[in-house]
């Protein structure tokens, strides 16, 4: 049943998740929460925000940014899968629904149903953050920006036939 659902909605599926990272500041360790979205069909990742306090106001602003008609990552007709984390508030879902993005909560304790997001978390932590000394929110944002550029433009993805999702124009081979 889940496989049939995925096949039917493959072109419009977006997954989202949070992960946290401890940043070593002059005042001690500070926990930052990173919210990201990943388009399942081509693995394009959008880091939507980094904060120490992902409250309802912050999530509402993220929803407005995501559905912006000119620069938003989400658009009408998309289906957003997320876990049951309380950070995904009713207001956040309502703002997305009003913009035509349907939200769907995954069942409890079902990380395999959000495998693409879970895999991205593992990849960014292993290949980037655990190899960097992150000392501020700014350095965390910079590391994430550089890694997502690498993830999109330089790194082949096994799940899509070892293709680079968004190869740079100079890397493309015209046949």
NORVEN-V322260 format. One record per residue. N is the residue number from 1. PHI is phi in radians with two decimals (none if undefined). Layout:
n->{N & N}
phi->{PHI & PHI}
This chain:
n->{1 & 2 & 3 & 4 & 5 & 6 & 7 & 8 & 9 & 10 & 11 & 12 & 13 & 14 & 15 & 16 & 17 & 18 & 19 & 20 & 21 & 22 & 23 & 24 & 25 & 26 & 27 & 28 & 29 & 30 & 31 & 32 & 33 & 34 & 35 & 36 & 37 & 38 & 39 & 40 & 41 & 42 & 43 & 44 & 45 & 46 & 47 & 48 & 49 & 50 & 51 & 52 & 53 & 54 & 55 & 56 & 57 & 58 & 59 & 60 & 61 & 62 & 63 & 64 & 65 & 66 & 67 & 68 & 69 & 70 & 71 & 72 & 73 & 74 & 75 & 76 & 77 & 78 & 79 & 80 & 81 & 82 & 83 & 84 & 85 & 86 & 87 & 88 & 89 & 90 & 91 & 92 & 93 & 94 & 95 & 96 & 97 & 98 & 99 & 100 & 101 & 102 & 103 & 104 & 105 & 106 & 107 & 108 & 109 & 110 & 111 & 112 & 113 & 114 & 115 & 116 & 117 & 118 & 119 & 120 & 121 & 122 & 123 & 124 & 125 & 126 & 127 & 128 & 129 & 130 & 131 & 132 & 133 & 134 & 135 & 136 & 137 & 138 & 139 & 140 & 141 & 142 & 143 & 144 & 145 & 146 & 147 & 148 & 149 & 150 & 151 & 152 & 153 & 154 & 155 & 156 & 157 & 158 & 159 & 160 & 161 & 162 & 163 & 164 & 165 & 166 & 167 & 168 & 169 & 170 & 171 & 172 & 173 & 174 & 175}
phi->{none & -1.13 & -1.08 & -1.14 & -1.04 & -1.06 & -1.09 & -1.17 & -1.90 & -0.91 & -1.18 & -1.94 & -1.43 & -2.22 & -1.98 & -2.41 & -2.88 & -1.89 & -2.45 & -2.02 & -2.50 & -1.47 & -1.91 & -1.48 & -1.92 & -1.06 & -1.75 & 1.99 & -1.34 & -2.17 & -1.55 & -1.93 & -1.85 & -1.96 & -1.84 & -2.38 & -2.28 & -2.31 & -1.43 & -1.16 & -1.17 & -2.23 & 1.17 & -1.20 & -1.91 & -2.21 & -1.45 & -1.47 & -3.13 & -2.33 & -2.72 & -1.62 & -2.47 & -1.37 & -1.54 & -1.11 & -1.09 & -1.12 & -1.13 & -1.13 & -1.15 & -1.07 & -1.06 & -1.12 & -1.12 & -1.15 & -1.82 & -1.02 & -1.05 & -1.59 & -2.17 & -1.32 & -1.44 & -1.87 & -2.44 & -0.94 & 1.65 & -1.43 & -2.10 & -1.79 & -1.73 & -2.59 & -1.38 & -1.69 & -1.02 & -1.17 & -1.18 & -1.44 & -1.32 & -1.10 & -1.13 & -1.01 & -1.09 & -1.09 & -1.08 & -1.16 & -1.06 & -1.11 & -1.55 & 1.61 & -1.72 & -1.46 & -1.84 & -2.41 & -1.40 & -1.40 & -1.08 & -1.00 & 0.88 & -2.31 & -1.09 & -1.17 & -1.37 & -2.11 & -1.09 & -1.15 & -1.16 & -1.08 & -1.18 & -1.10 & -1.03 & -1.06 & -1.13 & -1.15 & -1.23 & -1.27 & -1.60 & -2.25 & -1.16 & -1.27 & -1.83 & -2.17 & -1.75 & -1.68 & -2.04 & -2.85 & -1.06 & -1.08 & -1.22 & -1.14 & -1.05 & -1.13 & -1.08 & -1.16 & -1.12 & -1.17 & -1.19 & -1.15 & -1.09 & -1.10 & -1.04 & -1.46 & -1.92 & -2.27 & -1.75 & -1.18 & -2.00 & -1.05 & -1.16 & -2.14 & 1.26 & 0.99 & -1.63 & -1.46 & -0.98 & -2.29 & -1.07 & -1.15 & -1.01 & -1.27 & -1.59 & -1.27 & -1.88 & -1.52 & -1.91}
